[in-house]
Amino acid sequence: MEKDLIEYIAKSLVDDPSQVQVSLVEGENSTILELRVSPGDIGKVIGKHGRIAKAIRTVLQAAAARSGKHTVLEILD
């Protein structure tokens, strides 16, 4: 569910939605979501001073709170 949420948000922000990739890495106590977008769209996902990235992470934490796992978003280039 969290993977779909991040993918939806990222595709809404970028110019090239076909380049959005979200990978899921499961751990014992945490889940890592790795977000990849095209190099030209990195700034749109991060935002000025990281504001958009912080907002995406806040929404992700709220969505993951039901499962009881710690979820982390990494934006990769």
N, C-alpha and C positions, 0 to 999 in steps of 0.2 A: 504494500500500500504506500509506504513512504517513497519507494522508488518511483512509482507512478506520479506521485505528487511533485517530486523534484523535477521529473521529466516534463510535466505539464507546465510548471512555473518557468523553467528554463526555455522551453520552446516558445512561450509567450513573450519572453524578453528579447530573444536574439533575432537577427536578420535572416539567418540560415538555419531553420529548425531541423533540417535533415542531418546536420552535423552534431546534434546533441546526443550524447551517450552517457548513460548512467550505469555504473557497475556497482554491484553489491558484494561486500566482503563481510562475511559473518564471523564473529568471534564468540567466545563463551559468554561474556557479559556485555558486549557492545557490537554495534553494527556500523560499518563504515560505508558511506555512499560516495563514490568517486564520480564527479561530474566533469565531462570533457565537452568543450564547445570549440568552434573554429577560432583560430587565433584573432580574427577581427572582432569577435564577439565577447572576448574575455572581459573587456571593460564594461560591457553592458550587464554582465552577470555579477561582477564585483561592485560596480558603482563607485561614486565619489567617496573616498575615505572608507570603503568597504561597507557602506550603508545597506546596499541591496543584498550583499552576501550575508550580512548580519541578520537582516529581516528574513531571508530564506531559512537560515539556521534556526531562528526563533520559531517559525512556522513548523519546521521539521521536528523540533523538540516537543512542541505541543501535540503534534500528530503521533509521535512515538511514545508519549507518556502513557498511553493506554496499554502498550505491550510491556512496559516496565524495563525495557532495555535502553541503554545509553546509545544514542545515535549521533554520528558525527558526519558532517559534510566536508569533503575535500574537493576543492576546485583545482583541477589539473590543467596544465597547458600543453 
